[in-house]
Amino acid sequence: MELGEFDRRVAALLPRPDRSVVVVEPPGDGDGYWAGAPSAVESEGWIYLAYRLRRPIGKGRGYAVVVARSADGERFEPLSVISKDAMEAESLERPTLVRTPEGTWRLYLSCATPGTKHWRVEVLQSDAPDGFSPRDRRVVLPGDEKTGVKDPVIVRHGGRWHLWASCHPLAVPAEADQMTTEYATSADGLEWVWHGTALTPRPGHWDARGVRVSAVRFTADGIVAAYDGRANAAENFEERTGFAIGDDPAALSAVGSDPWAFSPHHGGGFRYLDFLPTQDGRLRLFYEVTRADGAHELRTELR
């Protein structure tokens, strides 16, 4: 990335994999085995992490979401596992873990509707992060016949809930890997009002095929978002990380002409960057990265 394209708001969020450690190993070796898609929350001295486990298509795909707990942000103890079968889903993708101001825990799950390209988002609620049950679930982002919705990023700011979700067109199944990021707000985090497209692909660039916001920070200088992008359908599953900025959460603009973070291995996948401000004033990053054998591992680093 050329210095002329560098934005100071991105500096604190730029991953440095050489300073990272592996948090969760993939469930197998080679292509299609992934641990990643993290969502982190700090509460009462603990760091809680929700993440997705995946095997190759035909061997389970996104078969489970794990909620885990750590005292140091690096060594995690699993608390609960939600299977795709329990959610009546063909696959699970990125979860979002949230604790409300009232103390309720929520786990938003991206669920693939069996036999289709459609995705929906459901939520589980619990009094504790180890108490989530698929028996008590609610669809909050249903999508429709034309659109699949998945991978929500949810932030409470300014007295309301903000959401950015990856949306996929379903009219032509072969084109369903395309994605934009749509923005919504809510008074309670359950009933959402859509406000349009927050981030779109850029024709002719590395993110021409799709963009998926993975994390958002509200700062004194405006909004900074990390996002996953790909140039074509062949890069599906191996997106790289970019950054976008703006003053309006419904209108973000990509920064720079190249990816800001990518793996040196395989397809270069560097995805689902999440950043967690810690209670001691530091910043912890979590992300999914492709390793040399093609599997994806979940890593963290502390600033």
C-alpha positions in Angstrom: 0.0 0.0 0.0 1.4 3.4 -1.0 1.8 5.9 1.8 -0.2 8.4 -0.2 -3.2 6.1 0.2 -2.8 5.6 3.9 -5.4 6.9 6.3 -4.5 7.4 9.9 -7.8 6.0 11.1 -6.8 2.7 9.7 -3.4 2.5 11.3 -4.5 1.1 14.7 -6.6 -1.6 13.0 -4.1 -2.8 10.4 -3.3 -6.5 11.2 0.3 -7.6 11.8 0.2 -11.3 11.5 3.9 -11.7 12.6 2.7 -10.6 16.0 -0.3 -12.9 16.2 -0.9 -16.3 17.7 -3.3 -19.1 16.7 -6.4 -19.2 18.8 -8.2 -22.1 17.1 -6.8 -24.6 14.7 -8.9 -25.8 11.7 -10.8 -29.1 12.2 -8.6 -30.7 9.5 -5.8 -30.2 7.1 -6.1 -28.8 3.6 -8.7 -26.9 1.5 -12.1 -26.5 3.0 -11.2 -26.9 6.7 -11.7 -23.7 8.5 -11.8 -22.2 11.9 -12.7 -18.5 11.9 -15.4 -15.9 11.3 -14.9 -14.6 14.9 -17.0 -12.2 17.0 -15.7 -11.1 20.3 -17.1 -9.5 23.5 -15.4 -8.6 26.7 -17.5 -8.8 29.9 -16.7 -8.9 33.6 -13.0 -9.6 33.0 -13.5 -12.4 30.4 -13.2 -12.3 26.7 -16.0 -14.3 24.9 -15.5 -15.5 21.4 -18.0 -17.0 18.9 -16.6 -18.6 15.8 -17.5 -21.0 13.0 -16.0 -24.4 12.3 -16.2 -25.8 8.7 -15.3 -28.9 6.8 -15.3 -29.2 3.0 -18.5 -29.3 1.0 -19.8 -32.9 1.2 -18.1 -33.4 4.6 -20.1 -31.1 6.7 -19.6 -27.6 5.4 -20.2 -25.0 8.2 -21.1 -27.6 10.7 -21.0 -25.7 14.1 -20.6 -22.4 15.9 -18.7 -22.4 19.1 -19.0 -20.0 22.0 -15.8 -19.9 24.1 -14.3 -18.0 27.0 -10.8 -16.8 27.8 -9.0 -14.9 30.6 -6.1 -13.7 28.4 -7.7 -13.5 24.9 -5.5 -16.3 23.5 -6.4 -19.6 25.3 -10.1 -20.3 25.0 -12.4 -22.8 26.8 -15.4 -23.8 24.8 -18.7 -23.2 26.6 -21.3 -24.3 24.1 -21.6 -25.7 20.5 -24.5 -25.0 18.2 -24.7 -27.4 15.3 -26.1 -26.7 11.9 -28.6 -29.6 12.3 -30.0 -28.0 15.5 -30.6 -24.8 13.4 -32.1 -26.8 10.5 -29.5 -25.3 8.3 -27.3 -26.7 5.5 -24.4 -24.6 6.8 -23.6 -22.0 9.4 -21.4 -19.0 8.7 -20.3 -16.0 10.7 -22.0 -15.6 14.1 -22.3 -12.4 16.0 -22.1 -12.4 19.8 -23.6 -9.5 21.7 -24.4 -8.5 25.3 -27.3 -6.1 25.7 -27.2 -3.2 28.2 -29.7 -5.1 30.3 -27.3 -8.1 30.5 -28.9 -10.5 28.0 -26.6 -12.4 25.8 -27.5 -12.8 22.1 -26.0 -15.1 19.5 -26.9 -14.1 15.9 -26.4 -17.1 13.5 -26.1 -17.0 9.7 -28.0 -20.1 8.5 -28.1 -21.5 5.0 -31.5 -22.7 3.9 -31.2 -26.3 2.8 -31.3 -27.0 -1.0 -31.0 -23.3 -1.9 -28.6 -20.4 -2.2 -30.6 -18.5 0.4 -29.3 -17.3 3.8 -31.2 -16.0 6.8 -30.1 -14.8 10.3 -31.6 -16.1 13.5 -30.9 -15.1 17.1 -30.7 -17.1 20.3 -31.0 -15.4 23.6 -29.7 -16.4 27.1 -29.0 -15.0 30.5 -25.4 -16.4 30.2 -23.0 -17.1 27.4 -23.1 -20.8 28.1 -26.9 -21.1 28.0 -27.8 -20.7 24.3 -30.4 -23.2 23.1 -31.6 -23.6 19.5 -35.0 -24.5 20.9 -35.5 -20.8 21.6 -34.6 -19.1 18.3 -36.1 -16.3 16.3 -35.6 -15.2 12.7 -34.5 -11.6 12.7 -33.2 -11.1 9.1 -35.2 -13.5 6.9 -34.1 -12.2 3.5 -36.5 -13.1 0.7 -36.8 -14.9 -2.6 -34.4 -12.4 -4.3 -31.9 -11.9 -1.5 -29.9 -13.9 1.0 -28.7 -12.2 4.2 -25.8 -13.3 6.3 -22.7 -12.3 8.4 -24.2 -9.4 10.4 -22.0 -6.9 12.2 -23.9 -5.4 15.1 -22.8 -2.4 17.1 -24.7 -0.5 19.8 -23.9 3.3 19.5 -25.7 6.5 20.3 -28.6 4.8 22.0 -29.6 2.5 19.1 -28.5 -0.7 17.4 -26.6 -0.5 14.1 -26.2 -3.5 11.7 -24.3 -4.1 8.5 -25.1 -7.4 6.7 -23.8 -9.2 3.6 -26.5 -9.5 1.0 -26.5 -11.8 -2.0 -28.6 -11.8 -5.2 -30.5 -15.1 -5.7 -32.2 -14.6 -9.1 -29.3 -16.3 -10.9 -27.8 -19.1 -8.8 -24.4 -18.9 -10.5 -24.2 -15.2 -9.5 -25.2 -15.7 -5.9 -21.6 -15.3 -4.6 -21.8 -11.6 -5.4 -22.3 -9.4 -2.3 -23.0 -5.9 -1.1 -23.2 -4.6 2.5 -26.5 -3.2 3.5 -27.2 -1.1 6.6 -30.0 -1.2 9.1 -30.9 0.2 12.5 -33.1 -1.0 15.4 -34.4 0.2 18.8 -34.0 -3.3 20.4 -31.6 -5.3 18.1 -34.4 -7.6 17.0 -36.7 -5.6 14.7 -34.6 -3.9 12.0 -35.2 -1.1 9.5 -33.1 -1.1 6.4 -31.5 2.1 5.1 -29.9 1.0 1.9 -26.4 0.0 0.7 -23.5 1.1 2.8 -20.7 -0.4 0.8 -20.6 -1.6 -2.9 -18.1 -3.4 -5.0 -15.7 -1.3 -7.2 -15.6 -2.4 -10.9 -12.1 -3.0 -12.0 -10.6 -3.3 -8.5 -9.6 -6.1 -6.2 -13.1 -5.9 -4.6 -15.1 -5.9 -7.8 -17.1 -9.0 -7.2 -18.2 -8.4 -3.6 -17.7 -6.6 -0.3 -18.6 -7.8 3.2 -18.1 -5.5 6.2 -16.6 -7.5 9.0 -16.2 -4.9 11.8 -17.1 -1.3 12.5 -15.7 1.4 14.9 -17.3 4.7 15.7 -14.5 7.2 16.4 -14.2 11.0 17.0 -13.0 11.3 13.4 -15.8 9.3 11.9 -16.5 5.6 11.1 -13.9 3.0 10.2 -14.9 -0.4 8.9 -12.9 -3.5 7.9 -14.3 -5.5 5.0 -13.7 -8.6 3.0 -13.5 -8.3 -0.8 -13.0 -10.4 -3.9 -12.3 -9.6 -7.5 -14.1 -12.6 -9.1 -16.1 -15.7 -8.3 -12.9 -17.8 -8.2 -11.8 -15.9 -5.1 -14.9 -17.0 -3.2 -13.6 -18.3 0.2 -10.3 -16.5 -0.2 -11.3 -12.9 0.3 -8.8 -10.3 1.5 -9.2 -7.4 3.9 -9.8 -3.8 3.0 -10.9 -0.7 5.0 -13.6 1.8 4.4 -14.4 5.1 6.1 -17.2 7.6 6.3 -19.2 10.0 8.4 -22.5 8.2 7.8 -22.9 4.5 8.7 -25.1 4.1 5.6 -22.4 5.5 3.2 -18.9 4.0 3.5 -16.0 4.5 1.0 -13.2 2.1 0.5 -9.7 3.4 1.3 -6.9 2.6 -1.2 -6.6 0.7 -4.4 -5.2 -2.6 -3.0 -6.1 -5.0 -0.1 -4.7 -3.9 3.2 -4.2 -7.5 4.5 -3.8 -10.9 2.9 -2.1 -14.2 3.4 1.1 -15.1 1.6 -0.3 -18.6 1.2 -2.6 -20.3 -1.2 -5.4 -18.0 -2.4 -4.3 -15.2 0.0 -7.4 -15.4 2.2 -7.5 -12.9 5.1 -11.1 -12.6 6.3 -13.5 -11.6 9.0 -11.3 -9.2 10.8 -12.9 -8.2 14.2 -11.6 -5.7 16.6 -12.3 -5.7 20.3 -11.5 -2.6 22.5 -10.4 -4.1 25.8 -11.3 -2.8 29.2 -7.7 -1.8 29.9 -7.7 0.6 26.8 -6.0 -1.7 24.3 -7.2 -3.3 21.1 -7.4 -7.0 20.4 -7.8 -8.2 16.8 -9.2 -11.5 15.7 -9.2 -12.8 12.1 -9.4 -15.8 9.9 -6.3 -16.4 7.7 -5.3 -19.0 5.1 -2.3 -21.1 6.0 0.2 -22.9 3.6 -1.9 -26.1 3.2 -5.1 -24.2 2.3 -6.8 -24.6 5.6 -8.0 -21.5 7.5 -7.0 -20.8 11.1 -8.2 -18.3 13.7 -5.6 -15.8 15.0 -5.4 -13.0 17.4 -3.1 -10.1 18.3 -3.0 -7.4 21.0 -2.1 -3.8 20.4 
